[in-house]
């Protein structure tokens, strides 16, 4: 963190400007792996079926609490896309309060390779995940055309 000692209105404006530039637009999510680990990859980035899969030992990338960036439109400043968080319920308009839920949604992902499912005229978004053990693991696999299902 950083602290500021503000003595004048001008200093306050400079500090606020500095803070605003550092703000990231996004949503904090808990990512959790569901199911077995993917097949290991060799030095060339291809699947190496001769190496054993170690699904029982918990790895840092199996569960992480990270930010997904929701990029704003450069012209309007409004976030681009649709609601990034799946809700487990439809709010009842007659209910005086929303059902209880965790502050940070849990998104589970399965490491089974699958084809991307893009349905014509059904909106979908792509989000960038902040650096984490999960992103590092995905990048080390060198499989740009691999798709993992998010539940």
Backbone as a chain_set.jsonl record, in Angstrom:
{"seq": "XXXXXXXXXXXXXXXXXXXXXXXXXXXXXXXXXXXXXXXXXXXXXXXXXXXXXXXXXXXXXXXXXXXXXXXXXXXXXXXXXXXXXXXXXXXXXXXXXXXXXXXXXXXXXXXXXXXXXXXXXXXXXXXXXXXXXXXXXXXXXXXXXXXXXXX", "coords": {"N": [[0.804, -1.177, 0.0], [0.182, 2.337, -0.06], [0.699, 5.49, 1.44], [-0.652, 8.779, 1.831], [0.173, 12.154, 2.484], [-1.663, 14.798, 2.811], [-1.72, 18.217, 2.291], [-2.677, 20.418, 1.003], [-5.27, 21.67, -1.188], [-4.537, 21.306, -3.827], [-2.645, 19.225, -3.612], [-4.367, 17.232, -2.71], [-5.978, 16.851, -4.97], [-4.017, 15.86, -6.752], [-3.292, 13.471, -5.482], [-5.73, 12.07, -5.525], [-6.056, 11.835, -8.288], [-3.889, 10.178, -8.865], [-4.661, 7.842, -7.473], [-7.035, 7.145, -8.824], [-6.045, 6.428, -11.332], [-4.875, 4.015, -10.739], [-6.892, 2.253, -10.159], [-8.542, -0.777, -10.811], [-10.941, -2.077, -12.98], [-13.187, -4.499, -12.225], [-14.22, -7.812, -11.102], [-14.113, -9.708, -8.151], [-13.52, -13.125, -7.819], [-13.975, -16.486, -6.661], [-12.179, -19.128, -7.803], [-12.499, -22.552, -8.446], [-11.245, -25.784, -8.961], [-12.837, -28.515, -10.52], [-13.233, -31.97, -10.59], [-10.899, -34.258, -12.288], [-7.313, -33.602, -12.641], [-5.849, -32.111, -15.592], [-4.317, -33.936, -18.333], [-0.777, -34.313, -18.132], [1.638, -32.093, -19.694], [4.34, -32.152, -22.041], [7.719, -30.893, -22.595], [7.438, -29.684, -25.054], [4.913, -28.686, -25.007], [2.869, -30.336, -25.717], [0.447, -32.918, -24.982], [1.535, -35.287, -22.656], [1.227, -38.458, -22.242], [2.661, -40.384, -20.919], [3.549, -39.466, -18.504], [2.606, -39.459, -15.064], [-0.633, -38.543, -13.706], [-1.227, -36.355, -11.106], [-3.66, -36.113, -9.222], [-4.449, -36.049, -6.605], [-2.94, -34.525, -4.822], [-3.212, -31.306, -3.555], [-2.983, -28.394, -5.447], [-1.71, -25.009, -5.868], [-3.12, -23.748, -7.947], [-5.568, -24.988, -8.026], [-7.51, -23.819, -6.45], [-8.354, -20.524, -6.203], [-8.539, -17.05, -5.357], [-9.394, -14.513, -7.14], [-9.209, -11.585, -9.308], [-11.279, -10.792, -12.045], [-10.86, -8.949, -14.921], [-12.947, -6.383, -16.013], [-13.328, -4.785, -18.747], [-13.653, -1.318, -19.483], [-15.565, 0.54, -21.93], [-13.659, 2.447, -24.129], [-14.624, 4.893, -25.095], [-17.005, 5.576, -23.711], [-16.589, 4.818, -21.082], [-18.083, 2.994, -19.745], [-18.499, -0.323, -18.511], [-17.815, -3.008, -20.762], [-19.787, -5.562, -22.177], [-21.658, -8.286, -20.702], [-23.43, -9.306, -17.725], [-21.03, -10.593, -15.619], [-21.148, -12.564, -13.647], [-22.466, -15.643, -12.75], [-25.643, -16.199, -11.419], [-27.16, -18.105, -8.848], [-29.841, -18.188, -8.637], [-33.108, -16.906, -9.478], [-34.155, -13.737, -8.771], [-36.95, -13.256, -6.639], [-39.623, -11.211, -7.159], [-41.499, -10.63, -5.239], [-40.284, -11.053, -2.859], [-38.912, -9.606, 0.086], [-36.18, -9.427, 0.528], [-32.987, -10.399, -0.861], [-31.872, -13.784, -1.393], [-29.459, -15.265, 0.883], [-25.943, -15.187, 0.117], [-22.516, -15.833, -0.866], [-19.969, -13.305, -0.565], [-18.1, -13.203, -2.596], [-18.478, -14.723, -5.619], [-18.431, -18.251, -6.417], [-16.777, -19.881, -8.917], [-16.643, -22.742, -10.726], [-14.371, -24.794, -12.488], [-13.746, -27.183, -15.045], [-11.203, -29.383, -15.987], [-11.302, -30.779, -18.36], [-10.663, -31.185, -21.704], [-12.462, -29.457, -24.193], [-14.573, -28.46, -26.939], [-15.055, -25.014, -27.734], [-18.215, -23.688, -26.882], [-20.203, -21.88, -28.675], [-23.07, -20.266, -29.174], [-25.154, -19.207, -31.757], [-26.142, -15.861, -31.808], [-26.404, -15.788, -29.056], [-25.429, -14.017, -26.32], [-22.05, -13.704, -25.16], [-19.149, -13.394, -23.101], [-15.664, -12.518, -22.847], [-13.149, -12.673, -20.457], [-10.364, -11.253, -18.782], [-8.111, -12.715, -16.616], [-6.534, -11.843, -13.587], [-2.955, -12.048, -12.914], [-2.026, -15.189, -11.557], [-1.644, -18.349, -9.739], [-3.276, -20.065, -11.226], [-3.527, -18.848, -13.821], [-0.833, -18.911, -14.516], [-0.377, -21.68, -14.606], [-2.064, -22.413, -16.74], [-0.882, -20.959, -18.861], [1.655, -22.146, -18.937], [1.062, -24.604, -20.0], [0.836, -24.234, -22.703], [-1.249, -24.454, -24.618], [-3.064, -23.062, -26.676], [-5.47, -23.493, -28.013], [-7.074, -24.969, -26.439], [-9.944, -25.574, -24.489], [-11.557, -25.098, -21.43], [-14.32, -26.09, -19.515], [-16.528, -23.958, -17.765], [-18.334, -23.947, -14.804]], "CA": [[0.0, 0.0, 0.0], [0.854, 3.627, -0.076], [-0.024, 6.501, 2.214], [-0.516, 10.14, 1.326], [0.056, 13.234, 3.469], [-2.258, 15.876, 2.025], [-1.687, 19.494, 3.011], [-3.362, 21.462, 0.244], [-6.281, 21.213, -2.15], [-3.813, 20.848, -5.019], [-2.089, 17.908, -3.283], [-5.493, 16.306, -2.658], [-6.334, 16.545, -6.358], [-2.968, 15.017, -7.326], [-3.399, 12.145, -4.86], [-6.928, 11.426, -6.062], [-5.749, 11.496, -9.682], [-2.997, 9.019, -8.803], [-5.449, 6.68, -7.053], [-7.987, 6.798, -9.885], [-5.304, 5.757, -12.398], [-4.495, 2.675, -10.289], [-8.083, 1.432, -9.934], [-8.837, -1.775, -11.831], [-12.36, -2.381, -13.082], [-13.355, -5.938, -12.303], [-15.003, -8.533, -10.106], [-13.333, -10.74, -7.469], [-14.198, -14.42, -7.912], [-13.273, -17.678, -6.182], [-12.098, -20.177, -8.819], [-12.23, -23.872, -7.869], [-11.178, -26.873, -9.937], [-13.768, -29.616, -10.305], [-12.842, -33.14, -11.37], [-9.478, -34.618, -12.325], [-6.346, -32.708, -13.276], [-5.652, -32.434, -17.006], [-3.132, -34.745, -18.634], [0.438, -33.487, -18.124], [2.206, -31.745, -20.992], [5.789, -32.253, -22.114], [8.469, -29.659, -22.846], [6.954, -29.081, -26.295], [3.561, -28.186, -24.8], [1.896, -31.346, -26.123], [0.058, -33.84, -23.911], [2.483, -36.379, -22.432], [0.451, -39.469, -21.519], [3.549, -41.274, -20.165], [3.733, -38.903, -17.166], [1.419, -39.708, -14.233], [-1.457, -37.419, -13.269], [-1.262, -36.301, -9.645], [-4.906, -35.407, -8.907], [-4.773, -36.083, -5.184], [-2.252, -33.445, -4.113], [-3.798, -30.002, -3.847], [-2.046, -27.446, -6.047], [-2.187, -23.63, -5.682], [-4.046, -23.32, -8.997], [-6.853, -25.684, -7.857], [-8.458, -22.913, -5.799], [-7.763, -19.191, -6.026], [-9.432, -15.918, -5.124], [-8.765, -13.562, -8.049], [-9.985, -10.562, -9.993], [-11.395, -10.816, -13.501], [-10.956, -7.573, -15.383], [-14.093, -6.038, -16.849], [-12.805, -3.608, -19.444], [-14.628, -0.294, -19.872], [-15.534, 1.063, -23.29], [-12.788, 3.621, -24.084], [-15.349, 6.129, -25.413], [-18.033, 5.917, -22.72], [-16.158, 4.488, -19.724], [-19.007, 1.997, -19.2], [-17.978, -1.674, -18.759], [-18.273, -3.68, -21.974], [-20.186, -6.951, -21.993], [-22.863, -8.641, -19.978], [-23.155, -9.568, -16.317], [-20.047, -11.675, -15.628], [-21.283, -13.506, -12.546], [-23.691, -16.44, -12.8], [-26.415, -16.243, -10.171], [-27.744, -19.43, -8.642], [-31.276, -18.031, -8.408], [-33.789, -15.768, -10.08], [-34.769, -13.004, -7.656], [-38.405, -13.227, -6.554], [-40.011, -9.807, -6.999], [-42.329, -10.493, -4.041], [-39.449, -11.24, -1.67], [-38.38, -8.321, 0.557], [-34.712, -9.453, 0.506], [-32.376, -11.42, -1.709], [-31.369, -14.929, -0.627], [-28.053, -15.085, 1.276], [-24.929, -15.744, -0.775], [-21.173, -15.399, -0.507], [-19.601, -12.005, -1.122], [-17.391, -13.453, -3.845], [-19.043, -15.932, -6.211], [-17.558, -19.39, -6.684], [-16.869, -20.374, -10.286], [-15.925, -24.01, -10.829], [-13.935, -25.117, -13.843], [-13.383, -28.572, -15.281], [-9.997, -29.425, -16.824], [-11.506, -31.696, -19.479], [-10.627, -30.438, -22.959], [-13.711, -29.481, -24.953], [-14.703, -27.43, -27.958], [-15.819, -23.857, -27.254], [-19.618, -23.751, -27.27], [-20.687, -20.543, -28.985], [-24.384, -20.397, -29.798], [-25.466, -18.041, -32.574], [-26.972, -14.795, -31.233], [-26.425, -15.847, -27.595], [-24.285, -13.197, -25.904], [-21.034, -14.274, -24.273], [-18.058, -12.468, -22.837], [-14.34, -13.035, -22.525], [-12.575, -11.869, -19.391], [-8.952, -11.457, -18.485], [-7.895, -13.049, -15.209], [-5.277, -11.274, -13.107], [-1.92, -13.069, -12.72], [-2.29, -16.078, -10.424], [-1.166, -19.706, -10.033], [-4.122, -20.648, -12.272], [-3.112, -18.329, -15.13], [0.516, -19.423, -14.767], [-0.522, -23.088, -14.992], [-2.656, -22.453, -18.086], [0.108, -20.475, -19.824], [2.739, -23.129, -19.031], [0.602, -25.75, -20.801], [1.031, -23.862, -24.113], [-2.346, -25.037, -25.401], [-3.951, -21.922, -26.927], [-6.762, -23.883, -28.589], [-7.771, -25.797, -25.464], [-11.036, -24.89, -23.803], [-12.052, -25.777, -20.232], [-15.691, -25.686, -19.219], [-16.76, -23.254, -16.502], [-19.651, -24.333, -14.288]], "C": [[0.849, 1.243, 0.0], [0.028, 4.589, 0.745], [0.28, 7.88, 1.638], [-0.658, 11.113, 2.49], [-0.397, 14.471, 2.696], [-2.298, 17.148, 2.86], [-2.436, 20.607, 2.287], [-4.402, 20.828, -0.676], [-5.606, 20.654, -3.396], [-3.222, 19.454, -4.787], [-3.194, 16.853, -3.243], [-5.886, 15.885, -4.07], [-5.302, 15.623, -7.01], [-3.048, 13.591, -6.777], [-4.602, 11.385, -5.404], [-6.71, 10.995, -7.508], [-4.867, 10.249, -9.742], [-3.763, 7.752, -8.44], [-6.393, 6.207, -8.153], [-7.283, 6.048, -11.014], [-4.959, 4.319, -12.033], [-5.678, 1.74, -10.101], [-8.284, 0.482, -11.115], [-10.332, -2.067, -11.807], [-12.524, -3.886, -13.217], [-14.188, -6.49, -11.171], [-14.109, -9.602, -9.487], [-14.151, -12.028, -7.421], [-13.331, -15.493, -7.263], [-13.331, -18.72, -7.291], [-11.748, -21.482, -8.136], [-12.267, -24.924, -8.962], [-12.148, -27.969, -9.535], [-13.317, -30.783, -11.173], [-11.344, -33.341, -11.4], [-8.613, -33.522, -12.943], [-6.241, -33.068, -14.756], [-4.408, -33.3, -17.184], [-1.907, -33.839, -18.653], [0.92, -33.205, -19.541], [3.722, -31.839, -20.912], [6.416, -30.894, -22.364], [7.96, -28.928, -24.083], [5.538, -28.53, -26.177], [2.483, -29.162, -25.212], [1.623, -32.298, -24.968], [1.036, -35.004, -23.863], [1.792, -37.435, -21.582], [1.333, -40.422, -20.722], [3.794, -40.763, -18.745], [2.466, -39.115, -16.351], [0.688, -38.419, -13.884], [-1.543, -37.473, -11.754], [-2.479, -35.489, -9.218], [-5.156, -35.268, -7.419], [-4.109, -34.955, -4.402], [-2.86, -32.112, -4.53], [-2.71, -29.051, -4.345], [-2.587, -26.032, -5.86], [-3.211, -23.192, -6.726], [-5.414, -23.986, -8.879], [-7.923, -24.768, -7.265], [-7.783, -21.564, -5.611], [-8.853, -18.123, -6.016], [-8.853, -14.761, -5.935], [-9.766, -12.632, -8.713], [-10.075, -10.897, -11.477], [-11.606, -9.372, -13.916], [-12.182, -7.417, -16.272], [-13.726, -4.711, -17.496], [-13.912, -2.601, -19.772], [-14.468, 0.083, -21.343], [-14.676, 2.328, -23.267], [-13.515, 4.941, -24.349], [-16.297, 6.547, -24.297], [-17.588, 5.685, -21.282], [-17.038, 3.447, -19.052], [-18.437, 0.603, -19.479], [-18.636, -2.326, -19.972], [-18.684, -5.101, -21.627], [-21.467, -7.083, -21.209], [-22.495, -8.926, -18.535], [-22.221, -10.762, -16.208], [-20.253, -12.766, -14.589], [-22.568, -14.304, -12.694], [-24.38, -16.448, -11.443], [-27.069, -17.611, -10.053], [-29.253, -19.345, -8.417], [-31.806, -16.909, -9.293], [-34.446, -15.017, -8.933], [-36.293, -13.014, -7.757], [-38.816, -11.786, -6.276], [-40.869, -9.584, -5.762], [-41.523, -10.624, -2.751], [-38.867, -9.898, -1.222], [-36.85, -8.272, 0.533], [-34.228, -10.533, -0.458], [-31.918, -12.582, -0.843], [-29.903, -14.702, -0.241], [-27.115, -15.772, 0.284], [-23.564, -15.226, -0.341], [-20.868, -14.061, -1.173], [-18.891, -12.153, -2.465], [-17.888, -14.768, -4.429], [-17.987, -17.011, -6.44], [-17.827, -19.862, -8.109], [-16.015, -21.629, -10.364], [-15.564, -24.263, -12.293], [-13.491, -26.566, -13.907], [-12.227, -28.593, -16.273], [-10.099, -30.423, -17.969], [-11.55, -30.865, -20.755], [-11.956, -30.574, -23.689], [-13.678, -28.377, -25.997], [-15.441, -26.239, -27.359], [-17.252, -23.935, -27.765], [-20.13, -22.322, -27.439], [-21.974, -20.71, -29.767], [-24.706, -19.095, -30.521], [-26.464, -17.125, -31.866], [-27.142, -14.894, -29.714], [-25.208, -15.073, -27.095], [-23.331, -13.967, -24.991], [-19.919, -13.245, -24.128], [-16.759, -13.228, -22.655], [-13.773, -12.097, -21.467], [-11.12, -12.227, -19.197], [-8.807, -11.67, -16.985], [-6.561, -12.466, -14.772], [-4.247, -12.381, -12.89], [-2.145, -13.866, -11.439], [-1.669, -17.438, -10.722], [-1.981, -20.373, -11.15], [-3.697, -20.154, -13.655], [-1.722, -18.84, -15.492], [0.457, -20.873, -15.256], [-1.056, -23.2, -16.42], [-1.627, -22.032, -19.133], [1.264, -21.456, -20.003], [2.348, -24.323, -19.9], [0.738, -25.48, -22.301], [-0.008, -24.513, -25.016], [-3.368, -23.947, -25.714], [-5.326, -22.296, -27.451], [-7.56, -24.784, -27.662], [-8.82, -24.962, -24.752], [-11.455, -25.73, -22.601], [-13.428, -25.224, -19.911], [-15.77, -25.036, -17.84], [-18.181, -23.547, -16.071], [-20.159, -23.302, -13.309]], "O": [[2.078, 1.188, 0.053], [-1.201, 4.517, 0.75], [1.332, 8.106, 1.041], [-1.498, 10.926, 3.37], [0.401, 15.11, 2.01], [-2.827, 17.169, 3.971], [-2.787, 21.62, 2.892], [-4.405, 19.619, -0.905], [-6.049, 19.65, -3.953], [-3.293, 18.598, -5.669], [-2.994, 15.721, -3.684], [-6.101, 14.702, -4.333], [-5.671, 14.704, -7.741], [-2.89, 12.623, -7.521], [-4.505, 10.196, -5.709], [-7.134, 9.91, -7.905], [-5.081, 9.37, -10.576], [-3.537, 6.7, -9.038], [-6.534, 5.006, -8.384], [-7.859, 5.129, -11.595], [-4.77, 3.487, -12.921], [-5.482, 0.541, -9.902], [-8.204, 0.891, -12.274], [-10.917, -2.279, -10.744], [-12.067, -4.486, -14.19], [-14.781, -5.749, -10.387], [-13.42, -10.325, -10.207], [-15.319, -12.023, -7.033], [-12.103, -15.421, -7.309], [-14.417, -19.15, -7.68], [-10.814, -21.534, -7.337], [-13.185, -24.962, -9.781], [-12.267, -28.31, -8.358], [-13.047, -30.606, -12.361], [-10.6, -32.702, -10.656], [-9.098, -32.646, -13.659], [-6.514, -34.207, -15.136], [-3.56, -33.382, -16.296], [-1.985, -32.711, -19.14], [0.65, -33.97, -20.467], [4.314, -31.632, -19.853], [5.734, -29.869, -22.346], [8.038, -27.701, -24.16], [5.013, -27.967, -27.138], [1.297, -28.861, -25.078], [2.46, -32.468, -24.082], [1.334, -35.627, -24.882], [1.765, -37.333, -20.356], [0.815, -41.2, -19.92], [4.2, -41.532, -17.873], [1.363, -38.971, -16.879], [1.291, -37.35, -13.779], [-1.888, -38.506, -11.18], [-2.353, -34.31, -8.889], [-5.985, -34.457, -7.005], [-4.67, -34.479, -3.415], [-3.003, -31.83, -5.719], [-1.651, -28.926, -3.73], [-3.796, -25.857, -5.707], [-4.075, -22.364, -6.437], [-6.343, -23.58, -9.577], [-9.11, -24.929, -7.551], [-6.757, -21.469, -4.938], [-9.929, -18.289, -6.59], [-7.924, -14.094, -5.479], [-10.977, -12.851, -8.688], [-9.072, -11.244, -12.099], [-12.427, -8.66, -13.337], [-12.418, -8.223, -17.172], [-13.804, -3.655, -16.869], [-14.973, -2.975, -20.273], [-13.387, -0.038, -21.919], [-14.939, 3.215, -22.454], [-13.076, 5.992, -23.883], [-16.389, 7.73, -23.968], [-18.141, 6.282, -20.359], [-16.776, 3.055, -17.915], [-17.937, 0.362, -20.578], [-19.843, -2.212, -20.182], [-17.995, -5.773, -20.86], [-22.246, -6.141, -21.068], [-21.328, -8.79, -18.167], [-22.575, -11.851, -16.659], [-19.587, -13.8, -14.649], [-23.65, -13.722, -12.758], [-23.733, -16.687, -10.423], [-27.481, -18.2, -11.052], [-29.875, -20.339, -8.042], [-31.047, -16.075, -9.788], [-35.226, -15.608, -8.187], [-36.853, -12.804, -8.833], [-38.405, -11.204, -5.272], [-40.959, -8.456, -5.278], [-42.033, -10.333, -1.669], [-38.38, -9.13, -2.053], [-36.276, -7.183, 0.518], [-34.966, -11.451, -0.815], [-31.604, -12.385, 0.33], [-29.179, -14.018, -0.964], [-27.452, -16.798, -0.307], [-23.47, -14.293, 0.456], [-21.438, -13.728, -2.212], [-19.062, -11.326, -3.361], [-17.738, -15.817, -3.804], [-16.807, -16.716, -6.632], [-18.957, -20.199, -8.462], [-14.813, -21.591, -10.101], [-16.345, -23.985, -13.203], [-12.933, -27.105, -12.951], [-12.267, -27.898, -17.288], [-9.076, -30.865, -18.494], [-12.367, -29.953, -20.882], [-12.508, -31.669, -23.793], [-12.847, -27.471, -25.933], [-16.358, -26.424, -26.56], [-17.481, -24.215, -28.941], [-20.447, -21.645, -26.461], [-21.974, -21.23, -30.883], [-24.55, -18.01, -29.96], [-27.504, -17.576, -31.386], [-27.945, -14.157, -29.141], [-24.075, -15.433, -27.414], [-23.754, -14.773, -24.162], [-19.781, -12.339, -24.95], [-16.753, -14.42, -22.349], [-13.902, -10.877, -21.57], [-10.705, -13.364, -19.422], [-9.325, -10.89, -16.186], [-5.567, -12.575, -15.49], [-4.623, -13.538, -12.701], [-2.418, -13.302, -10.379], [-1.21, -17.668, -11.84], [-1.438, -21.157, -11.929], [-3.524, -20.961, -14.568], [-1.463, -19.165, -16.651], [1.153, -21.246, -16.201], [-0.553, -23.995, -17.214], [-1.508, -22.672, -20.177], [1.796, -21.586, -21.106], [3.217, -24.981, -20.473], [0.752, -26.424, -23.09], [0.332, -25.062, -26.064], [-4.428, -23.903, -25.091], [-6.26, -21.501, -27.348], [-8.605, -25.307, -28.049], [-8.602, -23.788, -24.453], [-11.682, -26.933, -22.731], [-13.665, -24.021, -20.026], [-15.159, -25.504, -16.88], [-19.12, -23.418, -16.856], [-21.254, -23.453, -12.767]]}, "num_chains": 1, "name": "protein.A"}
